[in-house]
Amino acid sequence: MSVSAIQMPDGSRSDEPMRLQNEALVEPDAGIPYVTIVLPCYNEQDHVVRELERIGAAMDASGYAYEILAIDDKSTDNTLAVLREAAPRFPRMRIMPFRRNGGSGTARRIGTQEARGKIVVWTDADMTYPNERIPEFVRYLDDNLDVDQVVGARLTEEGTHKWARVPAKWLIRMIAQRLSGMKIPDLNSGLRAFRREVSLPYLRLLPPGFSCVTTITMSFLSNQHPVDYIPIEYAKRAGTSKFHPFKDARRYILQVLRMVMYFDPLKVLMPLALWIMGLGFIKLIVDLVRYDFHVATSTLLAILVGFQIVVLALIGDLVARSRSGT
């Protein structure tokens, strides 16, 4: 399967295909799968087979028709060779090797586009998530047809850089809850299941990095697609973490703001505009009373800036509504 043009992580486009031909040594014999498990792999050679065994055993026992889409994100170790060697043991696995590293968000986006299942599961290959519970997530969607996404809400934080992760994630989650108006137990969990058809309009919004999980959550919430949460345990990862505490935290915050601005700009801009205009009018009253009707330039500037932000918010809301057809 080739691609004539792709979008690069920096927003540019290239005619060079990012991914190679899908590999499958044995084609699944159960027809079209109901569940596709998208498994990005980057330098996971020492434990990816254990992860495949855990996922495969759970899905085989569940009775669901499934496929595992193992995406090698141009690993610098022997991950791809390990996947190819293990392929005969996992007949329901398809291997998708990338020509160059695109990031976990790119892997999840392309994996979801290529998925053959109606239900798509995102998870990691680093032994952190309880992937033996994946059938439970699929069953939850089957039993709750009004829910479009179910997310594994972690009860503990076992990642590296906990001193930076915990406060950063708390702050990001509070911002997201404030802007979305919804309670979000875990904004950026890597284990989730959702209906592929619902996700398709939002895949183009996914950034290439870790904040893709934040984006898919905010995209669903901002467009009235119900998201539920299942508590899960979270283990220390195997191998080396790819998380950068400051750079990735900044990306998460910007992505939350970007998503709400994209779908509901009034929530971001209007409070700011009203605060600035309110302070400007208060300063106007003070100027009129204390300075014998002499109004400072800063007062007029604050009122004007607030008014301009109001106009920008209304224009942004008009664009968002015209784009969504509402």
Secondary structure, DSSP 8 states (H G I E B T S, - for coil): ---S-EE-TTS-EESS-SB---B-SS--SSSS-SEEEEEEESS-TTTHHHHHHHHHHHHHHHT--EEEEEEE---SSSHHHHHHHHGGG-TTEEEEEBSS---HHHHHHHHHHH--SSEEEE--SSS-S-GGGHHHHHHHHHH-TT--EEEEEESS--SS-HHHHHHHHHHHHHHHHHHH-S--S-SS-S-EEEEHHHHGGGGGG--SSTTHHHHHHHHHHHTT--EEEEEE-----SS-----HHHHHHHHHHHHHHHHHHH-HHHHHHHHHHHHHHHHHHHHHHHHHHTTT---HHHHHHHHHHHHHHHHHHHHHHHHHHHHT-
